[in-house]
Amino acid sequence: MIEDIKNIEMFLLDMDGTLYLENNVFKGSIEFINLLNKQNKKYIFLTNNSSKSVESYLEKLNRLGFKANEKNMFTSAQATSIYIKQKNKNAKLYVVGTNSLKQEFKSQGFQICENVDEHIDFLVVGFDTELNYKKIQDACYLLNKGIDYIATNPDLVCPVENGFVPDCGSICNMLKTATNREPTYIGKPKREMVDIVSKIEKVPLEKIAIIGDRLYTDIACGINAGITSICVLTGETKKEDIEDTEYKPTYIVNSINDIYEMLKNSY
């Protein structure tokens, strides 16, 4: 494992449950990022959490002590924008999401509609920590009309300090119960996010590793992209979960600190 990790040129890093939990930074997380900078290795914060804009994430990361700029950040919201632009670069969206997510889409040139009677091209659902019943009603109305339906990510839960809260996938499951409609899911576990950053950063897939705490998103994404996958046990996944899953990571570690210690001691 040590030799494999040593040869990795770019790490794709999940955040919630992997580097920190809310505002609690895990041991070794900041040291790991500092070591990557020292060793001239690339890293991308690759998150499915669409509740915050890139700007908001960078503010949080830097406030917590991580060195990060726009080049280090790629979110499911950005991947969703790329997907929608391929369909209709002037699309009008109804967004079940936070104000930060709406601002992210606005910054990409999309028009955000608040009235369901307007012409709307896509219903987009994200991890909405500002969810209310009106949004649910509006989404059901649009889905019953047959509008194109996209979700930023399939995560069922998001880890918080006292457990877990419903994520985008759970919101979509509720909408499916009401309308029998399922979205086109973007973000991990699809390989597209990996392919995009591989192309932008000019790092071949065999030199990339993804680190995360979810089997069905982070680890599945690594498997789908054909890259090294490392599961940490500080978030959603417990060791016993790995025994019964089809998503077998390349490596399992207790925490990001284990990877930091390996990489630090390999030089």
C-alpha positions as CSV (number, residue, x, y, z in Angstrom):
1,M,0.0,0.0,0.0
2,I,2.8,2.4,0.9
3,E,4.4,2.2,-2.5
4,D,1.1,2.7,-4.3
5,I,0.3,5.8,-2.2
6,K,3.7,7.2,-2.8
7,N,3.2,7.0,-6.5
8,I,-0.1,8.8,-6.5
9,E,0.2,12.2,-8.2
10,M,-3.3,13.6,-7.4
11,F,-5.7,12.9,-4.6
12,L,-9.5,13.4,-4.9
13,L,-10.7,14.2,-1.4
14,D,-14.2,13.9,-0.1
15,M,-14.8,16.4,2.8
16,D,-17.8,15.7,5.1
17,G,-16.9,12.6,7.1
18,T,-13.4,12.3,5.5
19,L,-11.5,15.5,6.4
20,Y,-13.9,16.9,9.0
21,L,-17.4,16.7,10.5
22,E,-19.1,20.1,10.4
23,N,-16.5,22.2,12.1
24,N,-14.5,19.4,13.8
25,V,-11.3,18.8,11.7
26,F,-10.1,15.2,12.0
27,K,-6.5,14.6,13.2
28,G,-4.0,14.6,10.3
29,S,-6.3,16.3,7.8
30,I,-4.5,19.6,7.6
31,E,-1.1,18.0,8.0
32,F,-2.0,15.7,5.0
33,I,-2.8,18.7,2.8
34,N,0.3,20.6,3.9
35,L,2.4,17.5,3.1
36,L,0.9,17.2,-0.4
37,N,1.9,20.8,-1.0
38,K,5.4,20.1,0.2
39,Q,5.7,17.1,-2.0
40,N,4.2,18.9,-5.0
41,K,1.3,16.5,-5.3
42,K,-2.1,17.7,-6.5
43,Y,-5.3,17.5,-4.6
44,I,-8.9,18.3,-5.5
45,F,-11.7,18.6,-2.9
46,L,-14.3,16.5,-4.7
47,T,-17.7,16.8,-2.9
48,N,-21.2,15.7,-3.6
49,N,-22.5,18.1,-1.0
50,S,-24.4,20.7,-3.1
51,S,-25.7,22.8,-0.2
52,K,-22.8,25.3,-0.5
53,S,-21.3,27.3,-3.4
54,V,-17.7,27.0,-4.3
55,E,-17.1,30.3,-2.7
56,S,-18.7,29.1,0.5
57,Y,-16.7,25.9,0.6
58,L,-13.4,27.8,0.0
59,E,-14.3,30.2,2.9
60,K,-15.0,27.2,5.2
61,L,-11.9,25.3,4.1
62,N,-9.6,28.2,4.7
63,R,-11.3,29.1,7.9
64,L,-10.7,25.5,9.2
65,G,-7.0,25.8,8.2
66,F,-6.9,24.1,4.8
67,K,-5.0,25.6,1.9
68,A,-7.5,25.8,-0.9
69,N,-8.4,27.9,-3.9
70,E,-10.8,27.5,-6.9
71,K,-8.4,25.1,-8.7
72,N,-8.6,22.7,-5.7
73,M,-12.4,22.6,-5.7
74,F,-14.9,20.6,-7.8
75,T,-18.5,20.0,-6.6
76,S,-21.5,18.1,-7.8
77,A,-23.1,21.5,-8.5
78,Q,-20.3,22.4,-10.9
79,A,-20.7,18.9,-12.5
80,T,-24.4,19.5,-12.8
81,S,-23.9,22.8,-14.5
82,I,-21.6,21.2,-17.1
83,Y,-24.2,18.5,-17.7
84,I,-27.0,21.1,-18.2
85,K,-24.9,23.3,-20.4
86,Q,-24.4,20.3,-22.7
87,K,-28.2,20.1,-23.0
88,N,-29.2,23.8,-23.0
89,K,-26.7,26.5,-22.1
90,N,-29.5,29.0,-21.7
91,A,-31.7,26.7,-19.5
92,K,-34.2,28.0,-17.0
93,L,-34.2,26.1,-13.8
94,Y,-36.4,25.5,-10.8
95,V,-34.1,24.6,-8.0
96,V,-34.9,22.6,-4.8
97,G,-31.8,23.7,-3.1
98,T,-30.1,26.3,-0.9
99,N,-29.7,29.9,-1.8
100,S,-25.9,29.1,-2.2
101,L,-26.8,26.4,-4.8
102,K,-29.0,28.9,-6.7
103,Q,-26.2,31.4,-6.7
104,E,-23.8,28.8,-8.1
105,F,-26.2,28.1,-11.0
106,K,-26.7,31.9,-11.5
107,S,-22.9,32.3,-11.7
108,Q,-22.9,29.8,-14.6
109,G,-25.4,31.8,-16.5
110,F,-28.6,30.0,-15.8
111,Q,-31.9,31.7,-15.0
112,I,-33.5,30.6,-11.7
113,C,-37.3,30.5,-11.7
114,E,-39.4,30.8,-8.5
115,N,-42.8,30.5,-10.1
116,V,-43.7,27.1,-11.4
117,D,-46.1,28.6,-14.0
118,E,-43.1,30.1,-15.9
119,H,-41.4,28.2,-18.7
120,I,-38.9,25.9,-16.9
121,D,-36.5,23.6,-18.7
122,F,-35.2,21.5,-15.7
123,L,-36.2,20.7,-12.2
124,V,-32.9,20.4,-10.2
125,V,-32.8,18.9,-6.7
126,G,-29.8,19.3,-4.4
127,F,-28.9,18.8,-0.8
128,D,-31.4,21.4,0.5
129,T,-30.8,22.4,4.2
130,E,-33.4,25.1,3.6
131,L,-36.1,22.7,2.4
132,N,-39.8,23.7,3.0
133,Y,-43.1,22.3,2.0
134,K,-43.7,24.8,-0.8
135,K,-40.6,23.5,-2.6
136,I,-41.8,20.0,-2.3
137,Q,-45.3,20.9,-3.7
138,D,-43.7,22.9,-6.6
139,A,-41.4,20.0,-7.4
140,C,-44.3,17.5,-7.5
141,Y,-46.3,19.9,-9.7
142,L,-43.4,20.1,-12.2
143,L,-42.7,16.3,-12.1
144,N,-46.4,15.5,-12.7
145,K,-46.1,17.8,-15.8
146,G,-43.2,15.7,-17.1
147,I,-40.4,18.2,-16.8
148,D,-36.8,17.0,-17.1
149,Y,-35.5,16.1,-13.7
150,I,-31.9,16.3,-12.5
151,A,-30.4,15.7,-9.0
152,T,-26.9,16.9,-8.1
153,N,-26.0,13.7,-6.1
154,P,-27.5,10.4,-4.9
155,D,-26.3,10.6,-1.2
156,L,-29.0,9.4,1.1
157,V,-27.5,11.0,4.3
158,C,-25.0,13.7,5.3
159,P,-23.0,13.2,8.5
160,V,-23.3,15.7,11.2
161,E,-21.9,15.8,14.8
162,N,-24.9,14.1,16.3
163,G,-25.5,11.5,13.5
164,F,-26.9,11.9,10.1
165,V,-29.5,14.1,8.3
166,P,-31.3,13.4,5.0
167,D,-29.3,14.4,1.9
168,C,-30.3,14.8,-1.8
169,G,-31.0,11.2,-2.4
170,S,-33.5,11.0,0.5
171,I,-35.3,14.1,-0.8
172,C,-35.5,12.5,-4.3
173,N,-36.9,9.3,-2.7
174,M,-39.6,11.3,-1.1
175,L,-40.5,12.8,-4.5
176,K,-40.4,9.4,-6.1
177,T,-43.0,8.1,-3.5
178,A,-45.3,11.0,-4.5
179,T,-44.8,11.1,-8.3
180,N,-43.1,7.9,-9.3
181,R,-40.4,9.9,-11.0
182,E,-36.6,9.4,-10.6
183,P,-34.0,12.0,-11.5
184,T,-30.8,11.7,-13.6
185,Y,-28.2,11.7,-10.9
186,I,-25.0,13.7,-11.3
187,G,-21.9,13.6,-9.1
188,K,-20.3,10.6,-7.5
189,P,-20.5,7.6,-8.2
190,K,-20.4,8.5,-11.9
191,R,-16.9,8.7,-13.3
192,E,-17.4,12.0,-15.1
193,M,-16.2,14.1,-12.2
194,V,-12.9,12.1,-12.2
195,D,-12.5,12.3,-16.0
196,I,-13.0,16.0,-16.0
197,V,-10.4,16.8,-13.3
198,S,-8.0,14.2,-14.9
199,K,-8.2,16.1,-18.2
200,I,-7.9,19.5,-16.6
201,E,-5.0,18.7,-14.4
202,K,-3.3,16.4,-17.0
203,V,-2.9,13.5,-14.6
204,P,-3.5,10.0,-15.9
205,L,-6.1,7.8,-14.1
206,E,-3.5,5.4,-12.9
207,K,-1.8,8.2,-10.9
208,I,-5.1,9.3,-9.2
209,A,-6.6,8.1,-5.9
210,I,-10.0,9.0,-4.3
211,I,-10.4,9.1,-0.6
212,G,-13.9,9.0,1.0
213,D,-16.2,7.6,3.6
214,R,-19.1,6.4,1.5
215,L,-19.0,3.1,-0.4
216,Y,-21.9,3.8,-2.9
217,T,-20.5,7.2,-3.9
218,D,-16.8,7.8,-3.2
219,I,-15.6,4.2,-3.5
220,A,-18.0,3.4,-6.3
221,C,-16.8,6.4,-8.2
222,G,-13.2,5.2,-7.9
223,I,-14.2,1.8,-9.1
224,N,-16.2,3.2,-12.1
225,A,-13.3,5.4,-13.0
226,G,-10.7,2.7,-12.6
227,I,-8.6,4.6,-10.0
228,T,-7.3,3.7,-6.6
229,S,-9.9,4.0,-3.9
230,I,-9.3,4.5,-0.2
231,C,-12.1,4.2,2.3
232,V,-11.8,6.0,5.7
233,L,-13.9,4.9,8.6
234,T,-14.6,8.3,10.1
235,G,-17.9,8.9,8.4
236,E,-20.8,6.8,7.1
237,T,-19.0,3.5,6.4
238,K,-18.2,1.1,9.2
239,K,-15.8,-1.8,8.7
240,E,-18.6,-4.4,8.8
241,D,-20.3,-2.6,5.9
242,I,-17.4,-3.4,3.6
243,E,-17.8,-7.1,4.1
244,D,-21.3,-7.1,2.5
245,T,-20.8,-4.6,-0.2
246,E,-20.2,-4.8,-4.0
247,Y,-18.1,-1.7,-3.7
248,K,-14.8,-3.0,-2.4
249,P,-12.2,-0.2,-1.9
250,T,-8.6,-0.8,-2.9
251,Y,-7.6,0.1,0.6
252,I,-9.3,0.6,4.0
253,V,-7.8,2.9,6.7
254,N,-9.2,4.1,10.0
255,S,-8.7,7.8,9.1
256,I,-7.0,10.3,6.9
257,N,-4.2,10.5,9.6
258,D,-3.2,6.9,8.6
259,I,-2.6,8.0,5.0
260,Y,-0.7,11.1,6.2
261,E,1.6,8.9,8.4
262,M,2.2,6.5,5.5
263,L,3.1,9.2,3.0
264,K,5.2,11.1,5.5
265,N,7.2,8.1,6.4
266,S,7.7,6.9,2.8
267,Y,10.2,9.6,1.9
